[in-house]
Amino acid sequence: MHILIAPNAFKNSLTALEAAAAIQKGLYSSSLQCTSTCFPIADGGDGTAALIIEKCGARQVEVKVQDALGRTISSSFGLIDEGRTAVIEMAEASGLRRLKTAELNPMIASSYGTGQLINAALDEGVNKIIIAMGGSATVDGGCGILSALGFTFLDENNQELRPVPQELIRVKKIDLSNADPRIACCELIVLCDVDNLLLGPEGAAAVFGPQKGADATAVDQLDQFLSRLARIADRQFGKAMDKLKYSGTAGGAAAGLHAFINAKLVNGIEYFLDLTGFDEELEKADLLITGEGSLDAQTLQGKGPFGVAKRALKKNIPVIGLAGKVPLSPPAELLKYFKALMAIGNEPAPLSEAGQNTAVNLERTAGNVADLLNFSVTRSSNQSAT
């Protein structure tokens, strides 16, 4: 039996690479005679660019940029396709992981540093840029990125505004006269890990604002700002950025880049799997094991485990999903893609403690899965022999 191990990251616990290693260790500790391949995955969320850079053998370029609060930090991006394509991780510059919990405040956070990474990539002469947008600390509609590319945001008195929502809530128009002309000649691909729209109760501010430090008042103000930005996009550029699938990604940055610099928004996991040659590895597999922190109804909304399970189903390869949390009654639609869903927790524990034990729990559960598979194979062989 050959097993393909393709987990997503377990948020705040393990990277996808670490999760795959734990599962493989568990398999090899069992009685099952098998081979396996680790193929950690990402769907546009935090860590996506790092996996693409590793799998595609990219050259890394170090850059000094601003974090979401304007402080100078060291960051990087990758170059693939013989230097013609840059791979950028928004979280590398403008990510939550760059800030302390007490510092989170999307009203003053800016994606400017991600724009600096784009500038640096253009300086390298690329003609294509892939941006993974998960894990951002911002809800600025991508205005920080655009500011770094020379866009200017003006109020009703034609006074320039800093590219942060606290000021942009007064934006009236956008001046493109100093925009970097190179961006118009560069293909931009945005990998999206959520399909939320820009505005409303399921929009960027309401759903993701609180995760980034916004209270109820700030959520309302952020939604007002994004609504104002959408009206400007419609009036000045003829783009309905608020109606676009994936437009809520990264605090509306996906929508902003689509509306103002023609970025193409794509399903993150599908693009990742195609780019990294996942199907070639799947062809060799008898079984696929995937997983992430939670496997539930939201998994069906374009998350990594759903992406690989969907491809496995087309090839009649069974899929086992491992997660920190699994619903007591999983949705029927989810069970169409997974032969088994298994929660890895061994006993009740606080979330912080469970997170610290993720590797151990994954290893143990994978070993149990392998032992059950071995029992099934042995039993079938014995029955055939008699």
C-alpha positions as a printed NumPy array, in Angstrom:
array([[  0.   ,   0.   ,   0.   ],
       [  1.256,   3.442,  -0.932],
       [ -0.165,   6.321,   1.104],
       [ -0.085,   9.967,   0.053],
       [  0.063,  12.286,   3.075],
       [ -1.277,  15.729,   2.168],
       [ -2.375,  17.791,   5.185],
       [ -2.945,  21.507,   5.432],
       [ -1.408,  23.442,   8.329],
       [ -2.986,  22.983,  11.769],
       [ -3.493,  26.635,  12.639],
       [ -1.441,  27.916,  15.598],
       [ -0.041,  24.405,  16.104],
       [  1.829,  22.842,  13.174],
       [  2.862,  23.841,   9.681],
       [  1.655,  21.575,   6.897],
       [  5.187,  20.16 ,   6.638],
       [  5.273,  19.352,  10.367],
       [  1.805,  17.798,  10.226],
       [  2.795,  15.565,   7.315],
       [  5.934,  14.432,   9.156],
       [  3.907,  13.541,  12.273],
       [  1.42 ,  11.501,  10.244],
       [  4.199,   9.675,   8.419],
       [  5.939,   8.888,  11.697],
       [  2.709,   7.411,  13.037],
       [  2.235,   5.235,   9.948],
       [  5.752,   3.843,  10.183],
       [  5.361,   3.081,  13.885],
       [  2.461,   0.752,  13.099],
       [  2.302,  -2.854,  11.952],
       [  1.176,  -1.864,   8.45 ],
       [  3.577,  -2.613,   5.623],
       [  3.375,   0.518,   3.485],
       [  5.246,   3.219,   1.666],
       [  4.298,   6.887,   1.816],
       [  4.963,  10.294,   0.315],
       [  4.581,  13.576,   2.168],
       [  2.956,  16.307,   0.094],
       [  2.005,  19.137,   2.482],
       [ -0.582,  21.464,   0.969],
       [ -1.79 ,  25.05 ,   1.282],
       [ -4.852,  26.858,  -0.025],
       [ -3.714,  30.457,  -0.153],
       [ -3.526,  30.781,   3.618],
       [ -0.501,  31.544,   5.74 ],
       [  2.42 ,  29.365,   4.638],
       [  1.312,  28.876,   1.02 ],
       [  4.184,  30.784,  -0.568],
       [  6.739,  28.954,   1.57 ],
       [  5.495,  25.588,   0.26 ],
       [  5.452,  26.799,  -3.35 ],
       [  8.967,  28.166,  -2.935],
       [ 10.157,  24.815,  -1.527],
       [  8.398,  22.599,  -4.073],
       [  9.378,  24.721,  -7.076],
       [ 12.979,  25.293,  -5.986],
       [ 12.631,  29.051,  -5.887],
       [ 15.403,  31.538,  -5.308],
       [ 14.632,  33.691,  -2.281],
       [ 15.121,  37.451,  -2.296],
       [ 15.514,  39.281,   1.01 ],
       [ 13.878,  42.714,   1.341],
       [ 13.405,  45.371,   4.025],
       [  9.722,  46.344,   4.216],
       [  7.163,  47.724,   6.654],
       [  4.989,  45.534,   8.829],
       [  1.28 ,  46.304,   9.198],
       [  2.07 ,  49.041,  11.725],
       [  4.797,  50.699,   9.665],
       [  7.867,  49.282,  11.403],
       [ 10.833,  48.165,   9.303],
       [ 11.265,  44.379,   9.172],
       [ 13.157,  41.813,   7.12 ],
       [ 10.986,  39.926,   4.665],
       [ 11.402,  37.898,   1.481],
       [  9.761,  36.494,  -1.624],
       [ 10.62 ,  33.729,  -4.076],
       [ 11.456,  33.644,  -7.772],
       [ 10.429,  30.649,  -9.904],
       [ 10.199,  29.972, -13.658],
       [ 13.822,  31.043, -14.138],
       [ 13.138,  34.33 , -12.41 ],
       [ 10.095,  35.288, -14.474],
       [  7.546,  34.707, -11.678],
       [  7.572,  36.03 ,  -8.119],
       [  5.802,  34.23 ,  -5.276],
       [  4.766,  36.564,  -2.469],
       [  3.217,  35.778,   0.911],
       [  1.176,  38.705,   2.217],
       [  1.685,  37.498,   5.793],
       [  5.46 ,  37.838,   5.313],
       [  5.014,  41.598,   5.438],
       [  1.486,  42.434,   6.581],
       [  0.636,  39.334,   8.59 ],
       [ -0.888,  38.679,  11.975],
       [  2.187,  36.665,  12.875],
       [  4.261,  39.858,  12.718],
       [  2.245,  41.505,  15.53 ],
       [  1.611,  40.845,  19.186],
       [ -1.995,  40.25 ,  20.208],
       [ -2.116,  43.582,  22.052],
       [ -1.01 ,  45.394,  18.874],
       [ -3.849,  44.175,  16.647],
       [ -5.888,  47.079,  15.294],
       [ -7.159,  46.94 ,  11.696],
       [ -8.177,  50.607,  11.818],
       [ -4.498,  51.602,  11.673],
       [ -2.996,  48.522,  10.017],
       [ -1.805,  48.796,   6.409],
       [ -0.836,  46.346,   3.672],
       [  1.853,  48.8  ,   2.457],
       [  4.663,  46.298,   3.136],
       [  3.119,  43.78 ,   0.751],
       [  3.144,  46.499,  -1.893],
       [  6.857,  46.97 ,  -1.183],
       [  7.387,  43.257,  -1.87 ],
       [  5.57 ,  43.67 ,  -5.186],
       [  7.801,  46.631,  -6.012],
       [ 10.897,  44.606,  -5.209],
       [  9.639,  41.775,  -7.432],
       [  9.105,  44.226, -10.293],
       [ 12.672,  45.436,  -9.762],
       [ 13.766,  41.831, -10.427],
       [ 12.115,  42.04 , -13.854],
       [  9.281,  39.541, -13.303],
       [  6.263,  39.453, -15.604],
       [  4.045,  37.446, -13.266],
       [  3.376,  37.672,  -9.535],
       [  1.558,  35.072,  -7.432],
       [  0.283,  36.419,  -4.099],
       [ -0.903,  34.179,  -1.249],
       [ -3.102,  36.414,   0.907],
       [ -3.964,  34.393,   3.995],
       [ -3.019,  35.489,   7.491],
       [ -3.104,  39.248,   6.964],
       [ -3.526,  41.674,   9.868],
       [ -5.302,  44.219,   7.68 ],
       [ -8.785,  45.223,   6.523],
       [ -7.682,  48.019,   4.188],
       [ -9.077,  46.799,   0.867],
       [ -5.514,  46.565,  -0.454],
       [ -5.085,  50.34 ,  -0.281],
       [ -1.732,  49.982,   1.441],
       [ -0.477,  47.817,  -1.411],
       [ -1.789,  50.311,  -3.953],
       [ -0.164,  53.194,  -2.08 ],
       [  3.22 ,  51.472,  -2.321],
       [  2.601,  51.203,  -6.082],
       [  2.038,  54.949,  -6.4  ],
       [ -1.729,  55.271,  -5.977],
       [ -2.852,  58.318,  -3.982],
       [ -6.055,  58.461,  -1.921],
       [ -7.76 ,  61.855,  -1.648],
       [-10.57 ,  63.252,   0.481],
       [-13.28 ,  65.659,  -0.713],
       [-10.811,  68.562,  -0.415],
       [ -8.187,  66.741,  -2.521],
       [ -6.03 ,  66.246,   0.571],
       [ -3.932,  63.083,   0.593],
       [ -4.919,  60.411,   3.129],
       [ -2.656,  57.881,   4.775],
       [ -3.536,  54.373,   3.481],
       [ -5.161,  53.122,   6.714],
       [ -8.923,  52.668,   7.3  ],
       [ -8.956,  55.242,  10.102],
       [ -8.287,  57.908,   7.442],
       [ -9.568,  56.133,   4.34 ],
       [-13.097,  56.169,   5.717],
       [-13.077,  59.727,   4.252],
       [-11.714,  58.76 ,   0.826],
       [-13.466,  60.424,  -2.099],
       [-11.316,  59.534,  -5.106],
       [ -8.123,  57.821,  -6.169],
       [ -5.341,  59.496,  -8.146],
       [ -3.41 ,  57.188, -10.502],
       [ -1.102,  59.803, -12.013],
       [  1.948,  58.445, -10.134],
       [  1.059,  54.754, -10.361],
       [  3.954,  52.467, -11.276],
       [  3.47 ,  51.7  , -15.004],
       [  5.199,  48.32 , -14.657],
       [  2.221,  46.854, -12.812],
       [  0.053,  47.147, -15.934],
       [  2.468,  44.856, -17.802],
       [  2.6  ,  42.213, -15.079],
       [  0.149,  39.337, -14.596],
       [ -1.089,  39.204, -10.997],
       [ -2.609,  36.037,  -9.537],
       [ -4.178,  36.181,  -6.069],
       [ -4.607,  32.843,  -4.274],
       [ -7.753,  33.029,  -2.123],
       [ -8.472,  30.725,   0.816],
       [-12.009,  32.013,   1.536],
       [-14.914,  32.81 ,  -0.781],
       [-16.545,  35.533,   1.342],
       [-17.851,  38.648,  -0.363],
       [-16.527,  42.089,   0.518],
       [-19.449,  43.618,   2.436],
       [-22.225,  42.746,   4.859],
       [-22.649,  40.167,   7.642],
       [-20.482,  37.594,   5.807],
       [-18.015,  40.182,   4.546],
       [-14.387,  41.033,   5.232],
       [-15.026,  43.345,   8.193],
       [-17.744,  41.339,   9.944],
       [-16.139,  37.902,   9.652],
       [-12.428,  38.645,   9.805],
       [-12.271,  42.035,  11.526],
       [-12.697,  40.602,  15.058],
       [ -9.898,  38.084,  14.412],
       [ -7.66 ,  41.053,  13.635],
       [ -8.56 ,  43.092,  16.71 ],
       [-11.696,  44.985,  15.647],
       [-14.484,  45.606,  18.169],
       [-18.121,  46.11 ,  17.1  ],
       [-17.63 ,  49.823,  16.414],
       [-14.516,  49.199,  14.33 ],
       [-16.255,  46.445,  12.357],
       [-18.994,  48.898,  11.404],
       [-16.465,  51.562,  10.418],
       [-14.438,  49.093,   8.379],
       [-17.519,  47.948,   6.514],
       [-18.411,  51.591,   5.796],
       [-14.924,  52.245,   4.464],
       [-14.983,  49.154,   2.215],
       [-18.418,  50.153,   0.962],
       [-17.072,  53.61 ,   0.13 ],
       [-14.095,  52.052,  -1.685],
       [-16.459,  49.841,  -3.685],
       [-18.445,  52.887,  -4.832],
       [-15.232,  54.567,  -5.984],
       [-14.202,  51.423,  -7.86 ],
       [-17.553,  51.383,  -9.619],
       [-17.563,  55.116, -10.378],
       [-13.924,  55.557, -11.451],
       [-13.058,  52.146, -12.863],
       [-16.357,  50.446, -13.684],
       [-15.533,  47.495, -11.426],
       [-18.135,  45.971,  -9.082],
       [-15.631,  44.814,  -6.481],
       [-18.321,  44.131,  -3.841],
       [-20.079,  41.471,  -5.984],
       [-16.992,  39.425,  -6.683],
       [-16.419,  35.92 ,  -5.316],
       [-13.348,  35.856,  -3.033],
       [-13.56 ,  39.663,  -2.631],
       [-13.463,  39.414,   1.179],
       [-10.07 ,  37.691,   1.153],
       [ -7.381,  39.411,   3.262],
       [ -9.596,  42.217,   4.486],
       [-10.759,  43.056,   0.988],
       [ -7.239,  43.257,  -0.451],
       [ -8.183,  40.711,  -3.11 ],
       [-11.07 ,  42.915,  -4.225],
       [ -8.908,  46.042,  -4.264],
       [ -6.197,  44.456,  -6.373],
       [ -8.762,  43.086,  -8.808],
       [-10.574,  46.403,  -9.169],
       [ -7.584,  48.713,  -9.426],
       [ -4.74 ,  46.664, -10.975],
       [ -6.667,  43.829, -12.681],
       [ -5.446,  41.002, -10.464],
       [ -7.005,  37.614, -11.168],
       [ -8.602,  35.979,  -8.118],
       [ -8.376,  32.181,  -8.056],
       [ -9.213,  29.283,  -5.765],
       [ -6.027,  28.893,  -3.748],
       [ -5.925,  25.122,  -3.328],
       [ -6.714,  24.339,  -6.973],
       [ -3.993,  26.669,  -8.203],
       [ -1.517,  25.314,  -5.646],
       [ -2.161,  21.684,  -6.6  ],
       [ -1.785,  22.396, -10.315],
       [  1.385,  24.439,  -9.83 ],
       [  3.109,  21.865,  -7.617],
       [  2.252,  18.697,  -9.577],
       [ -0.044,  17.108,  -7.01 ],
       [ -1.892,  14.918,  -9.525],
       [  1.308,  13.092, -10.445],
       [  1.759,  12.008,  -6.838],
       [ -1.925,  11.132,  -6.491],
       [ -1.652,   8.707,  -9.42 ],
       [  0.717,   6.543,  -7.349],
       [ -1.469,   6.424,  -4.227],
       [ -3.76 ,   3.718,  -2.859],
       [ -4.905,   5.946,  -0.002],
       [ -4.857,   9.67 ,   0.766],
       [ -4.575,  11.078,   4.29 ],
       [ -5.251,  14.787,   4.731],
       [ -6.372,  17.093,   7.517],
       [ -6.258,  20.449,   9.263],
       [ -7.412,  22.029,  12.507],
       [-11.112,  21.506,  11.812],
       [-12.969,  19.434,   9.224],
       [-16.562,  20.643,   8.981],
       [-19.018,  22.384,   6.664],
       [-16.53 ,  25.22 ,   6.05 ],
       [-14.084,  22.67 ,   4.613],
       [-16.365,  22.465,   1.585],
       [-15.82 ,  26.176,   0.877],
       [-12.542,  25.652,  -0.94 ],
       [-10.288,  24.581,   1.94 ],
       [ -7.172,  22.511,   1.271],
       [ -8.417,  19.089,   2.472],
       [-11.522,  19.438,   0.305],
       [ -9.369,  20.283,  -2.708],
       [ -7.301,  17.098,  -2.433],
       [-10.28 ,  14.92 ,  -1.447],
       [-12.198,  16.092,  -4.514],
       [ -9.333,  15.058,  -6.793],
       [ -8.937,  11.72 ,  -5.033],
       [-12.653,  10.96 ,  -5.429],
       [-12.37 ,  11.369,  -9.203],
       [ -9.704,   8.649,  -9.186],
       [-11.585,   6.401,  -6.706],
       [ -8.84 ,   6.783,  -4.115],
       [-10.211,   6.643,  -0.545],
       [ -9.529,   9.608,   1.742],
       [ -9.111,   9.738,   5.515],
       [ -9.355,  13.127,   7.202],
       [ -7.628,  13.871,  10.517],
       [ -8.456,  17.014,  12.477],
       [ -8.386,  18.611,  15.876],
       [-12.149,  19.04 ,  15.636],
       [-14.778,  17.034,  13.739],
       [-18.563,  17.599,  14.006],
       [-20.573,  15.035,  15.953],
       [-22.765,  14.683,  12.862],
       [-20.668,  15.648,   9.832],
       [-22.577,  17.085,   6.855],
       [-23.582,  14.437,   4.322],
       [-21.85 ,  16.428,   1.587],
       [-18.563,  16.195,   3.482],
       [-18.874,  12.422,   3.848],
       [-19.156,  12.079,   0.072],
       [-15.464,  12.958,  -0.108],
       [-14.06 ,  11.334,   3.048],
       [-14.262,   7.629,   3.895],
       [-13.477,   8.509,   7.496],
       [-13.155,  11.657,   9.601],
       [-11.192,  11.274,  12.807],
       [-10.652,  13.742,  15.644],
       [ -7.116,  13.366,  16.965],
       [ -7.708,  14.434,  20.576],
       [ -7.123,  11.694,  23.138],
       [ -8.833,  13.262,  26.126],
       [-10.601,  16.522,  27.051],
       [ -8.109,  19.385,  27.207],
       [ -8.048,  23.204,  26.976],
       [ -7.486,  24.478,  23.437],
       [ -4.011,  25.79 ,  24.28 ],
       [ -2.955,  22.398,  25.662],
       [ -4.508,  20.525,  22.746],
       [ -2.58 ,  22.741,  20.342],
       [  0.699,  21.916,  22.051],
       [ -0.045,  18.192,  21.662],
       [ -1.059,  18.286,  18.005],
       [  2.041,  16.498,  16.716],
       [  1.768,  13.72 ,  19.319],
       [ -1.951,  13.321,  18.689],
       [ -1.509,  13.227,  14.922],
       [  1.237,  10.63 ,  15.195],
       [ -0.81 ,   8.415,  17.517],
       [ -3.981,   8.67 ,  15.444],
       [ -2.137,   7.934,  12.193],
       [ -0.615,   4.867,  13.866],
       [ -4.063,   3.703,  14.933],
       [ -5.386,   4.2  ,  11.404],
       [ -2.504,   2.145,  10.019],
       [ -3.057,  -0.661,  12.534],
       [ -6.73 ,  -0.818,  11.553],
       [ -5.778,  -0.916,   7.885],
       [ -3.298,  -3.705,   8.605],
       [ -5.987,  -5.671,  10.469],
       [ -8.346,  -5.265,   7.528],
       [ -5.711,  -6.331,   4.992],
       [ -4.629,  -9.33 ,   7.112],
       [ -8.216, -10.443,   7.69 ],
       [ -9.015, -10.212,   3.978],
       [ -5.883, -12.239,   3.139],
       [ -6.791, -14.934,   5.677],
       [-10.324, -15.184,   4.328],
       [ -8.996, -15.508,   0.792],
       [ -6.605, -18.254,   1.878],
       [ -9.422, -20.318,   3.407]])
